[in-house]
Amino acid sequence: MQNIEWQDFERVELRVGTIRKAYPNAKARKPAYVLEVDLGPLGLKTSSAQITALYQADALIGRQVLCVCNFAPKAIAGVRSEVLVTGAYDEQERVVLASFDNPLPNGARLA
């Protein structure tokens, strides 16, 4: 693992958002959802996420997630993905979403 400076970490905009819409991305080669995430003052942002192994689309609505908000938008399987929804792989290589114990305001920055 390579060490970084604190200033490097501060450049990453990690913010809380609430999933407002989730539906299958029909154009994706690997199963994925298109997510619409409410990031408060940053507005509604779209993401394509390969999280279908553990999550049903309707169960994602209202869930708060941690997003990287300052990557450049990227075209992914016909979707303009504006944020990266974060998570970690479990032992079976399925993505488990990063989440919070208590509700937070949309757009809150990771401290």
FENZITA-V316713 format. One record per pair of residues at least 24 apart in sequence whose ideal C-beta (glycine too) atoms are under 7 Angstrom apart, sorted by the first residue. I is the first residue (numbers start at 1). J is the second residue. Records with the same first field share a line. If there is no record, write none. Layout:
I = J, J
This chain:
12 = 68, 70
13 = 68, 69, 70
14 = 66, 68, 109, 110
15 = 39, 42, 67, 69, 107, 108, 109
16 = 64, 66, 100, 104, 106, 107, 108
17 = 64, 65, 67, 106
18 = 62, 64, 106
19 = 60, 61, 62, 63, 65
20 = 44, 61
22 = 57, 60, 61
23 = 57
24 = 57
25 = 77, 79
27 = 77, 78
28 = 77
29 = 77
32 = 77
33 = 57
34 = 79
35 = 85
37 = 65, 67, 83
38 = 106
39 = 67, 69, 106, 107
40 = 105, 106, 107
41 = 107
42 = 69, 107
45 = 82, 83
46 = 79, 80, 81, 82
47 = 81, 82, 83, 84, 85
48 = 76, 77, 79, 81
49 = 85
50 = 95
51 = 87, 95, 97
53 = 94
54 = 94, 96
64 = 99, 100, 103, 104
65 = 97, 98, 99
66 = 98, 110
